[in-house]
Amino acid sequence: MRPQPVRTRFGFDVVTDEGDALRLRGRYYYEKEVTEIIVAELRPGETAVDVGAMIGYHSLSLARAVGPAGRVWAFEPLPSHLNVMKRNLELNGILNCVAVLAAASDRTGNARLHVSRTNAADNAVFPTGEPRDVLEVRCWRLDEFFSENLGDVGFMKVDTQGAEAMVLAGAERILGNKGLRMVVEYYPRGLEQAGSSGPELLRAVAAPGFEAFEVNRQGKEPRPATEASLAARYSAAKGNHCNLFCRRPRP
């Protein structure tokens, strides 16, 4: 029997994955602070990109924020997640979101998706050092995928369990968009497994001129993120993570 959708605090009906990896049942929201940034930052008519969209939870908020005149591109490489995402888009009458069966990376071609056997939200396009099922998937450099339309992208959410630096490396031209804002996961353990690091990700964000702010879960305003401030709270050994809100300096 198909699982019944959960009505979230933000007014969406969301079908979960089989194990409810986002823990929506009983809590009715996920990464509330990210949703609040989406609501505050996005404007009707904009183009947004959701990389690592999973079941489309954040894609729904992005689609509502940009409205019928806008467009959301939601990238998810795992077919089972993509199927749930499509059902969630249909349940909520979302017509302005395109579900893309692919990962985003620093190259275009094929990749090996290492699928967790214990956490449906923890799949990676690199070996993690633990037994996982492996699936060959399509991957894209975002600059190549959007090609002549890359200048339209105004917002990106990137949550790829450690491949974030790879995603940004494949979006160098998009990162030049003047009004671009991003929410990027900062997960030191995953970054190291992918051959990167927290400082490397911060440098990839800073190089095109972005400021990074740590998005916390205490209901406070995002605070400036530096290598030292993040290293004091997050590490590969701890296995914890946060999100970074990235934008260019504002007057």
DRENSE-270064 format. One record per residue: x, y, z of N, C-alpha, C in turn; residue in three letters. Coordinates in Angstrom, 2 decimals. Atoms other than C-alpha are relative to their C-alpha. Layout:
DRENSE-270064
> n_X_n_Y_n_Z_ca_X_ca_Y_ca_Z_c_X_c_Y_c_Z_residuo
> X_Y_Z_X_Y_Z_X_Y_Z_ALA
...
end
This chain:
DRENSE-270064
> n_X_n_Y_n_Z_ca_X_ca_Y_ca_Z_c_X_c_Y_c_Z_residuo
> 0.84_-1.20_0.00_0.00_0.00_0.00_0.88_1.25_0.00_MET
> -0.76_-1.24_0.07_1.27_3.46_-0.88_-0.09_0.76_1.31_ARG
> 0.07_-0.81_-1.22_2.25_5.60_2.12_-0.83_1.26_-0.22_PRO
> 0.81_-1.21_0.09_-0.10_8.47_2.85_0.88_1.23_0.15_GLN
> -0.82_-1.21_-0.10_1.29_11.98_2.39_-0.10_0.65_1.38_PRO
> -0.07_-0.78_-1.23_2.31_14.14_5.33_-0.27_1.46_-0.35_VAL
> 0.24_-1.44_0.18_0.92_17.68_5.53_1.05_0.76_0.81_ARG
> -1.08_-0.69_-0.69_3.95_19.84_6.35_-0.48_1.32_0.59_THR
> 0.33_-1.28_-0.62_3.97_23.01_8.41_-0.06_1.13_-1.03_ARG
> -0.01_-1.03_1.04_4.49_24.92_5.17_-1.09_-0.22_-1.03_PHE
> 1.19_0.14_0.81_1.29_23.62_3.62_0.11_-0.92_-1.20_GLY
> -0.14_0.95_1.10_2.57_20.91_1.28_-0.38_-1.41_0.47_PHE
> 0.21_1.42_-0.24_1.43_17.30_1.06_1.19_-0.75_-0.57_ASP
> -1.26_0.62_0.40_4.61_15.22_0.95_-0.03_-1.50_0.28_VAL
> -0.21_1.43_-0.16_4.98_11.50_0.34_1.46_-0.21_0.35_VAL
> -1.37_0.24_-0.43_8.09_10.28_2.14_0.58_-1.21_-0.72_THR
> -0.59_1.26_0.42_10.58_7.66_1.10_-0.42_-1.07_1.00_ASP
> 0.51_1.10_-0.81_9.93_4.24_2.60_0.41_0.10_1.46_GLU
> -0.48_-0.09_-1.37_12.04_4.88_5.70_-0.16_1.36_0.63_GLY
> 0.19_-1.36_-0.48_11.09_8.56_6.09_1.33_0.59_0.50_ASP
> -1.33_-0.46_-0.37_14.75_9.63_6.06_0.02_1.45_0.47_ALA
> 0.05_-1.40_-0.42_13.78_13.30_6.48_-0.77_0.20_1.29_LEU
> 0.74_-0.01_-1.28_11.73_12.41_9.58_-1.15_1.01_-0.03_ARG
> 1.13_-0.91_0.12_8.66_14.28_8.38_-1.18_-0.42_0.86_LEU
> 1.14_0.48_-0.78_6.16_12.09_10.20_0.23_0.31_1.48_ARG
> -0.12_-0.39_-1.40_5.61_13.55_13.64_0.68_1.33_0.20_GLY
> -0.66_-1.29_-0.11_7.73_16.63_12.95_-0.58_0.99_-1.01_ARG
> 0.73_-0.77_1.02_6.10_17.92_9.73_0.80_1.12_-0.64_TYR
> -0.85_-0.93_0.72_9.07_19.93_8.50_1.40_-0.60_-0.08_TYR
> -1.40_0.40_0.13_12.70_19.50_7.43_0.80_1.24_-0.34_TYR
> -0.85_-1.17_0.24_15.45_22.14_7.57_-0.83_1.27_-0.14_GLU
> 0.91_-1.15_-0.01_12.99_24.86_8.51_0.72_1.29_-0.40_LYS
> -0.73_-1.23_0.29_15.69_27.53_8.26_0.30_0.15_-1.50_GLU
> -0.22_-0.06_1.44_16.41_26.62_4.63_-1.28_0.45_-0.70_VAL
> 1.28_-0.44_0.58_12.72_26.97_3.79_-0.21_1.49_0.22_THR
> 0.17_-1.42_-0.29_12.69_30.38_5.47_0.88_0.86_-0.91_GLU
> -0.87_-0.74_0.93_15.65_31.50_3.33_-0.62_0.01_-1.39_ILE
> 0.64_0.09_1.31_13.87_30.29_0.20_-1.15_1.01_-0.09_ILE
> 1.15_-0.91_0.00_10.73_32.24_1.13_0.46_1.45_-0.02_VAL
> -0.47_-1.38_-0.10_12.72_35.38_1.95_0.74_0.47_-1.25_ALA
> -0.91_-0.39_1.07_15.07_35.33_-1.04_-0.60_-0.07_-1.41_GLU
> 0.49_0.23_1.37_13.15_34.04_-4.06_-1.11_0.96_-0.37_LEU
> 1.02_-0.90_0.52_11.00_36.27_-6.22_-0.69_-0.65_-1.20_ARG
> 0.71_0.56_1.16_8.33_35.41_-8.83_0.77_0.21_-1.29_PRO
> -0.65_-0.09_1.29_9.79_34.67_-12.23_1.44_-0.46_-0.03_GLY
> -1.40_0.41_-0.04_13.22_33.52_-11.06_0.15_-1.47_-0.41_GLU
> -0.36_1.38_0.28_14.98_30.30_-12.03_0.84_-0.52_1.16_THR
> -0.70_0.60_-1.13_16.13_28.04_-9.19_0.42_-1.42_-0.36_ALA
> -0.54_1.33_0.24_18.18_24.84_-9.18_0.13_-0.72_1.35_VAL
> -0.07_0.82_-1.21_17.82_22.10_-6.55_0.86_-1.22_-0.31_ASP
> -0.95_1.09_0.27_20.86_19.79_-6.63_0.02_-0.94_1.20_VAL
> 0.19_0.95_-1.09_20.36_16.64_-4.58_-1.39_0.17_0.57_GLY
> 1.37_-0.34_-0.38_16.61_17.15_-4.54_-0.70_-1.09_0.79_ALA
> 0.59_1.16_-0.67_15.81_13.68_-3.17_-1.48_-0.12_-0.36_MET
> 1.43_0.17_0.27_11.99_13.49_-2.83_-0.68_1.32_-0.36_ILE
> 0.56_-1.28_0.44_11.55_17.15_-3.79_-0.52_0.88_1.11_GLY
> 0.53_-0.79_-1.12_10.91_18.56_-0.31_0.27_1.50_-0.22_TYR
> -0.31_-1.42_0.20_12.74_21.85_-0.94_-0.43_0.48_-1.39_HIS
> 0.46_-0.39_1.35_11.77_21.81_-4.63_-1.39_0.60_0.05_SER
> 1.36_-0.51_-0.12_8.18_22.40_-3.57_0.00_1.47_0.44_LEU
> -0.07_-1.39_-0.46_9.06_25.58_-1.67_0.60_0.91_-1.06_SER
> -0.60_-0.79_1.07_11.28_26.77_-4.50_-1.03_0.30_-1.09_LEU
> 0.98_-0.18_1.08_8.50_26.22_-7.04_-1.09_0.99_0.40_ALA
> 1.02_-0.94_-0.45_5.93_28.08_-4.96_0.55_1.42_0.06_ARG
> -0.60_-1.33_-0.14_8.35_30.96_-4.35_0.20_0.69_-1.34_ALA
> -0.26_-0.64_1.29_9.19_31.55_-8.02_-1.28_0.14_-0.83_VAL
> 1.30_-0.17_0.64_5.55_31.16_-9.10_-0.07_-0.54_-1.42_GLY
> 0.22_0.55_1.34_4.09_30.18_-12.47_0.94_0.55_-1.07_PRO
> -0.89_-0.61_0.99_6.40_32.56_-14.33_1.45_-0.45_0.18_ALA
> -1.35_0.48_-0.27_9.50_30.97_-12.77_0.16_-1.46_-0.33_GLY
> -0.28_1.39_0.31_11.14_27.60_-13.17_0.99_-0.56_1.02_ARG
> -0.91_0.73_-0.88_12.81_25.06_-10.87_0.48_-1.23_-0.75_VAL
> -0.61_1.21_0.55_15.21_22.37_-12.07_0.50_-0.82_1.18_TRP
> -0.32_0.83_-1.16_15.46_19.54_-9.53_0.78_-1.24_-0.45_ALA
> -0.89_1.09_0.39_18.39_17.14_-9.97_0.03_-1.08_1.09_PHE
> -0.04_1.14_-0.92_18.16_13.70_-8.35_0.40_-1.25_-0.78_GLU
> -0.48_1.14_0.81_20.16_10.67_-9.58_-0.64_-1.34_0.33_PRO
> 0.55_1.30_-0.39_18.33_7.88_-7.70_-1.43_-0.12_-0.53_LEU
> 1.34_0.09_0.61_15.29_6.71_-9.71_-1.14_-0.10_0.99_PRO
> 1.09_0.14_-0.97_13.23_5.72_-6.67_-0.34_1.33_0.65_SER
> 0.26_-1.33_-0.55_13.65_9.19_-5.16_-0.69_0.88_-1.02_HIS
> 0.59_-0.84_1.04_12.83_10.84_-8.47_-1.48_-0.33_-0.18_LEU
> 1.41_0.39_0.15_9.60_8.84_-8.72_-0.85_0.58_1.12_ASN
> 0.73_-0.61_-1.11_8.54_10.03_-5.24_-0.10_1.50_-0.20_VAL
> 0.03_-1.45_0.26_9.49_13.59_-6.18_-1.10_0.34_-1.00_MET
> 1.02_-0.27_1.00_7.28_13.43_-9.26_-1.40_-0.11_0.60_LYS
> 1.31_0.13_-0.64_4.38_12.22_-7.13_-0.28_1.21_0.89_ARG
> 0.20_-1.17_-0.85_4.93_15.09_-4.68_-0.31_1.24_-0.82_ASN
> 0.31_-1.14_0.87_4.97_17.63_-7.49_-1.44_-0.08_-0.48_LEU
> 1.37_0.17_0.48_1.73_16.18_-8.83_-1.01_0.23_1.11_GLU
> 0.92_-0.16_-1.14_0.08_16.05_-5.38_-0.25_1.47_0.30_LEU
> 0.10_-1.40_-0.37_0.74_19.74_-4.89_-0.29_0.92_-1.19_ASN
> 0.35_-0.80_1.17_-0.20_20.86_-8.39_1.13_0.85_-0.52_GLY
> -1.16_-0.76_0.45_3.33_22.01_-9.16_0.30_-0.30_-1.46_ILE
> -0.21_0.17_1.43_3.77_22.57_-12.89_1.28_0.68_-0.50_LEU
> -1.16_-0.78_0.42_6.88_24.76_-12.94_1.32_-0.58_0.49_ASN
> -1.22_0.67_-0.46_9.42_22.21_-11.66_0.30_-1.17_-0.93_CYS
> -0.44_1.07_0.88_11.39_19.92_-13.98_0.87_-0.96_0.82_VAL
> -0.77_1.01_-0.71_12.61_16.69_-12.33_0.99_-0.63_-0.95_ALA
> -1.08_0.47_0.87_15.98_15.68_-13.82_0.67_-1.21_0.64_VAL
> -0.62_1.22_-0.51_17.25_12.12_-13.36_1.50_0.05_-0.28_LEU
> -1.44_-0.15_0.18_20.92_13.00_-12.95_0.60_0.62_1.25_ALA
> -0.78_-0.70_-1.01_23.60_14.13_-10.54_0.64_1.22_-0.66_ALA
> -0.82_-1.11_0.48_25.49_17.42_-10.87_1.41_-0.21_0.50_ALA
> -1.38_0.27_-0.37_29.26_17.27_-10.84_0.93_0.95_-0.74_SER
> -0.99_-0.82_0.68_32.49_18.72_-12.24_0.26_-0.49_-1.41_ASP
> -0.14_0.50_1.36_32.12_16.75_-15.46_-1.35_-0.53_-0.47_ARG
> 1.21_0.57_0.58_29.42_15.53_-17.81_0.31_-1.41_-0.51_THR
> -0.23_1.39_0.41_29.08_11.81_-18.41_-0.78_-0.93_0.91_GLY
> 0.60_0.95_-0.93_28.34_8.85_-16.17_0.77_-0.01_1.31_ASN
> -0.61_0.09_-1.31_29.03_8.41_-12.49_-0.55_-1.23_0.72_ALA
> 0.44_1.13_-0.82_28.74_5.64_-9.91_-0.60_0.54_1.29_ARG
> 0.70_-0.46_-1.19_26.15_6.41_-7.25_0.07_-1.10_1.06_LEU
> -0.15_0.94_-1.10_26.94_4.70_-3.95_-1.20_0.19_0.94_HIS
> 1.30_-0.12_-0.66_23.53_4.06_-2.38_0.07_-0.62_1.39_VAL
> -0.04_0.48_-1.38_23.35_3.78_1.40_-1.08_-1.05_0.25_SER
> 0.95_1.04_-0.36_21.67_0.69_2.81_-0.74_0.34_1.29_ARG
> 0.59_-0.35_-1.29_20.75_2.46_6.06_-0.63_1.37_0.06_THR
> 0.49_-1.38_-0.04_20.00_6.11_5.24_-0.29_0.46_-1.43_ASN
> 0.40_-0.34_1.37_18.04_7.00_2.11_0.40_1.41_-0.40_ALA
> -0.40_-1.37_0.30_19.23_10.60_2.38_1.51_0.14_-0.12_ALA
> -1.47_-0.05_-0.04_22.93_9.68_2.31_0.60_-0.80_-1.15_ASP
> -0.57_0.64_1.18_23.83_8.64_-1.24_1.06_0.91_-0.59_ASN
> -1.15_-0.80_0.41_27.08_9.75_-2.83_0.56_-0.48_-1.33_ALA
> -0.61_0.35_1.28_28.82_9.84_-6.22_1.49_-0.29_0.16_VAL
> -1.38_0.37_-0.29_32.07_8.70_-4.59_-0.02_-1.12_1.05_PHE
> -0.04_1.06_-1.03_33.14_5.72_-2.43_0.05_0.61_1.39_PRO
> 0.06_-0.53_-1.36_32.41_6.24_1.25_0.75_-0.88_1.01_THR
> -0.73_0.88_-0.90_34.44_3.36_2.69_-0.86_-1.00_0.73_GLY
> 0.90_0.97_-0.61_31.41_1.30_3.67_-0.74_-0.75_-1.10_GLU
> 0.70_0.77_1.04_29.47_-1.42_1.84_-1.26_0.73_-0.46_PRO
> 1.17_-0.67_0.58_26.94_0.17_-0.50_-0.35_-0.64_-1.33_ARG
> 0.39_0.39_1.33_24.95_-0.75_-3.54_0.45_1.09_-0.97_ASP
> -0.53_-0.96_0.96_26.34_0.91_-6.67_-0.87_0.01_-1.25_VAL
> 0.87_-0.18_1.16_24.27_2.30_-9.51_0.66_1.00_-0.95_LEU
> -0.54_-0.95_0.96_25.52_3.92_-12.71_-1.07_1.03_-0.36_GLU
> 0.95_-1.08_0.24_23.87_7.32_-13.21_0.61_1.03_-0.93_VAL
> -0.43_-1.11_0.85_24.07_10.31_-15.51_0.43_1.16_0.90_ARG
> -0.38_-1.22_-0.73_25.92_13.41_-14.30_0.28_1.12_-1.00_CYS
> -0.14_-1.18_0.85_26.13_16.93_-15.68_0.84_1.07_0.70_TRP
> -0.50_-1.31_-0.41_28.29_20.01_-15.35_-1.17_0.95_-0.19_ARG
> 1.16_-0.87_0.12_25.61_22.58_-14.64_0.20_1.06_-1.08_LEU
> -0.26_-0.97_1.07_27.31_25.09_-16.96_-0.36_-0.58_-1.36_ASP
> 0.31_0.64_1.28_26.91_22.60_-19.79_-1.49_-0.30_-0.11_GLU
> 1.43_0.33_0.05_23.38_21.52_-18.86_-0.82_1.23_-0.37_PHE
> 0.79_-1.21_0.25_22.07_25.10_-18.85_0.49_0.79_-1.21_PHE
> -0.53_-0.54_1.23_24.34_26.23_-21.67_-0.34_1.48_-0.18_SER
> 0.29_-1.41_0.28_22.99_29.46_-23.22_-0.98_0.62_0.98_GLU
> 0.95_-0.53_-0.97_20.41_29.78_-20.41_0.58_0.11_1.40_ASN
> -0.57_0.02_-1.35_22.86_29.66_-17.51_-0.10_1.34_0.70_LEU
> 0.15_-1.32_-0.61_22.51_33.40_-16.97_-1.31_0.20_0.71_GLY
> 1.31_-0.12_-0.63_18.93_32.82_-15.86_-0.01_-0.49_1.45_ASP
> 0.03_0.63_-1.32_19.87_30.88_-12.71_0.27_1.05_1.08_VAL
> -0.13_-0.99_-1.07_19.30_33.05_-9.64_0.16_-0.59_1.38_GLY
> -0.08_0.63_-1.32_19.27_30.53_-6.81_0.36_-1.47_-0.17_PHE
> -0.34_1.43_0.00_20.86_27.15_-6.12_-0.01_-0.53_1.43_MET
> -0.13_0.76_-1.24_20.39_24.68_-3.29_0.80_-1.24_-0.32_LYS
> -0.91_1.11_0.30_23.22_22.14_-3.22_0.20_-0.84_1.25_VAL
> -0.11_0.92_-1.13_23.03_19.15_-0.88_0.33_-1.37_-0.57_ASP
> -0.45_1.19_0.70_25.12_16.26_-2.21_0.91_-0.88_0.85_THR
> -0.68_0.89_-0.95_26.60_14.61_0.90_1.51_0.02_-0.12_GLN
> -1.45_-0.13_0.07_30.12_15.87_0.25_0.52_0.35_-1.38_GLY
> -0.43_-0.32_1.37_30.23_16.47_-3.51_-0.23_1.46_-0.36_ALA
> 0.36_-1.40_0.27_29.40_20.17_-3.15_1.10_0.74_-0.76_GLU
> -1.09_-0.67_0.71_32.86_21.35_-4.27_0.03_-0.43_-1.47_ALA
> 0.05_0.50_1.37_32.52_19.17_-7.38_-1.12_0.70_-0.77_MET
> 1.14_-0.65_0.64_29.10_20.68_-8.14_0.37_1.44_-0.36_VAL
> -0.36_-1.40_0.27_30.44_24.24_-7.83_1.07_0.10_-1.08_LEU
> -1.02_-0.02_1.04_33.45_23.38_-10.01_-0.62_-0.15_-1.38_ALA
> 0.70_0.16_1.27_31.01_22.40_-12.73_-0.97_1.12_-0.30_GLY
> 0.93_-1.13_0.18_29.08_25.66_-12.34_0.74_1.32_0.06_ALA
> -0.82_-1.20_-0.11_31.87_28.22_-12.65_-0.65_1.20_-0.67_GLU
> 0.63_-1.12_0.71_30.00_30.33_-15.18_-1.28_0.45_0.69_ARG
> 1.22_-0.36_-0.75_26.74_30.19_-13.23_0.37_0.81_1.24_ILE
> -0.42_-0.73_-1.19_28.65_31.38_-10.16_0.31_1.46_-0.30_LEU
> -0.22_-1.39_0.38_29.34_34.56_-12.10_-1.28_0.81_-0.11_GLY
> 1.27_-0.73_0.07_25.64_35.46_-12.17_-0.08_1.01_1.14_ASN
> -0.08_-1.10_-0.97_25.36_38.79_-10.40_-0.90_-0.19_1.21_LYS
> 0.95_0.08_-1.11_22.28_38.10_-8.29_-0.13_-1.39_0.61_GLY
> 0.11_1.37_-0.48_22.95_34.43_-7.52_0.10_-0.09_1.52_LEU
> -0.10_0.37_-1.41_22.25_33.18_-4.01_0.00_-1.52_0.08_ARG
> -0.10_1.45_-0.13_22.97_29.67_-2.76_-0.18_-0.44_1.44_MET
> -0.07_0.73_-1.26_22.33_27.31_0.11_0.80_-1.26_-0.29_VAL
> -0.94_1.09_0.28_25.21_24.81_0.21_0.26_-0.77_1.29_VAL
> -0.28_0.80_-1.20_25.62_21.93_2.64_1.51_0.00_0.29_GLU
> -1.38_0.08_-0.47_28.85_21.91_4.69_0.10_-1.24_0.88_TYR
> -0.05_1.31_-0.65_29.60_18.29_5.67_1.43_-0.52_-0.09_TYR
> -1.42_0.33_0.10_33.30_17.75_6.47_0.30_-1.47_-0.28_PRO
> -0.29_1.41_0.23_33.16_13.95_6.58_-0.23_-0.36_-1.47_ARG
> 0.27_0.29_1.39_31.52_13.71_3.16_0.97_0.69_-0.94_GLY
> -0.96_-0.72_0.83_33.81_16.37_1.71_1.33_-0.72_-0.05_LEU
> -1.27_0.72_-0.03_36.88_14.42_2.83_-0.11_-1.32_-0.77_GLU
> 0.18_1.24_0.75_35.47_11.17_1.43_0.02_0.26_-1.50_GLN
> 0.02_-0.37_1.42_35.01_12.98_-1.89_1.34_0.53_-0.48_ALA
> -1.31_-0.51_0.37_38.66_14.10_-1.86_0.13_1.50_0.12_GLY
> -0.02_-1.44_-0.19_37.89_17.67_-0.82_0.15_0.30_1.49_SER
> -0.07_-0.37_-1.42_37.68_19.50_2.52_-0.90_1.20_0.24_SER
> 0.78_-1.19_-0.35_35.74_22.16_4.38_0.65_1.28_-0.49_GLY
> -0.66_-1.22_0.49_38.33_24.87_3.69_-0.04_0.13_-1.52_PRO
> 0.06_-0.06_1.46_38.37_23.93_0.00_-1.37_0.45_-0.48_GLU
> 1.34_-0.43_0.37_34.60_24.32_-0.21_-0.19_1.49_0.26_LEU
> 0.12_-1.43_-0.30_34.77_27.72_1.49_0.75_0.85_-1.01_LEU
> -0.76_-0.75_1.02_37.44_28.84_-0.98_-0.75_0.01_-1.32_ARG
> 0.78_0.05_1.24_35.24_27.70_-3.87_-1.17_0.98_0.05_ALA
> 1.08_-0.97_-0.18_32.46_29.87_-2.45_0.53_1.43_-0.04_VAL
> -0.54_-1.35_-0.11_34.69_32.88_-1.75_0.60_0.51_-1.31_ALA
> -0.73_-0.42_1.21_36.57_32.90_-5.08_-0.85_0.85_-0.94_ALA
> 0.82_-0.86_0.88_33.61_34.29_-7.13_-0.58_1.21_0.73_PRO
> 0.44_-1.19_-0.71_32.96_36.88_-4.41_-1.15_-0.19_0.96_GLY
> 1.12_0.25_-0.90_30.38_35.20_-2.18_0.43_0.08_1.46_PHE
> -0.12_0.12_-1.45_30.05_35.69_1.56_-0.78_-1.24_0.43_GLU
> 0.68_1.20_-0.50_29.07_32.56_3.52_-0.48_0.25_1.42_ALA
> 0.60_-0.14_-1.33_26.78_32.49_6.55_-0.50_-1.37_0.46_PHE
> 0.44_1.27_-0.55_26.18_29.51_8.78_-1.48_0.07_0.35_GLU
> 1.43_0.08_-0.30_22.51_28.55_8.89_-0.15_-0.97_1.17_VAL
> 0.11_0.85_-1.19_21.80_27.26_12.38_-1.44_-0.38_0.24_ASN
> 1.33_0.52_-0.28_18.81_25.56_13.91_-0.56_0.55_1.31_ARG
> 0.48_-0.59_-1.25_18.29_27.84_16.89_-0.90_1.21_-0.23_GLN
> 0.90_-1.11_0.29_16.06_30.33_15.12_0.67_1.35_-0.04_GLY
> -0.74_-1.25_0.03_18.82_32.94_15.05_0.35_0.36_-1.44_LYS
> -0.44_-0.43_1.32_20.01_34.98_12.09_1.26_-0.77_-0.39_GLU
> -1.24_0.64_0.44_22.66_33.22_9.96_1.20_0.86_0.38_PRO
> -1.18_-0.74_-0.43_26.12_34.17_11.25_1.14_-0.22_-0.99_ARG
> -1.10_0.15_0.95_29.27_34.78_9.16_0.78_-1.28_0.25_PRO
> -0.71_1.27_-0.11_31.10_31.54_8.44_1.44_0.18_-0.49_ALA
> -1.41_0.00_0.36_34.89_31.31_8.40_0.54_-1.40_0.19_THR
> -0.60_1.32_-0.19_37.24_28.34_8.24_0.12_-0.32_1.49_GLU
> -0.21_0.24_-1.43_37.98_28.76_11.95_-1.32_-0.25_0.72_ALA
> 1.27_0.15_-0.72_34.37_29.17_13.09_-0.67_-1.33_-0.33_SER
> 0.61_1.26_0.37_33.19_26.14_11.14_0.80_-1.18_0.54_LEU
> -0.84_1.09_-0.51_36.16_23.97_12.15_-0.20_-0.21_1.49_ALA
> 0.22_0.13_-1.44_35.36_24.69_15.79_-1.26_-0.78_0.32_ALA
> 1.28_0.66_-0.29_31.89_23.18_15.43_-0.25_-1.27_-0.82_ARG
> 0.30_1.11_0.91_31.97_20.71_12.53_1.29_-0.68_-0.42_TYR
> -1.21_0.73_0.39_34.46_17.97_11.67_-0.38_-1.36_-0.55_SER
> 0.21_1.35_0.52_34.82_14.66_9.89_-0.16_-0.99_1.15_ALA
> 0.08_0.91_-1.15_35.33_12.98_13.26_-1.39_0.04_0.65_ALA
> 1.33_-0.13_-0.59_32.03_14.34_14.60_-1.09_-0.49_-0.95_LYS
> 1.00_0.42_0.99_30.18_13.54_11.38_-1.19_0.93_-0.09_GLY
> 1.13_-0.93_0.03_28.00_16.63_11.77_0.11_0.95_-1.19_ASN
> 0.05_-0.85_1.19_27.05_19.26_9.23_-0.90_1.19_0.26_HIS
> 0.91_-1.14_-0.02_25.28_22.54_8.59_-0.23_0.43_-1.44_CYS
> 0.18_-0.61_1.31_24.08_24.61_5.66_0.61_1.40_0.01_ASN
> -0.54_-1.33_0.17_25.72_27.75_4.35_-0.88_0.79_-0.96_LEU
> 0.68_-0.92_0.90_23.77_30.66_2.90_1.06_0.89_-0.62_PHE
> -1.08_-0.69_0.70_25.99_32.24_0.26_-0.59_1.08_-0.92_CYS
> 0.42_-1.10_0.85_25.50_35.62_-1.39_1.13_1.00_-0.09_ARG
> -1.00_-1.05_0.10_27.55_38.54_-2.58_-0.32_1.11_0.99_ARG
> 0.25_-1.06_-0.98_28.00_41.49_-0.21_-1.10_0.94_-0.43_PRO
> 1.09_-0.93_0.26_25.01_43.77_0.06_0.27_1.33_0.69_ARG
> -0.23_-1.33_-0.60_25.03_47.51_0.77_-0.56_0.07_1.41_PRO
end
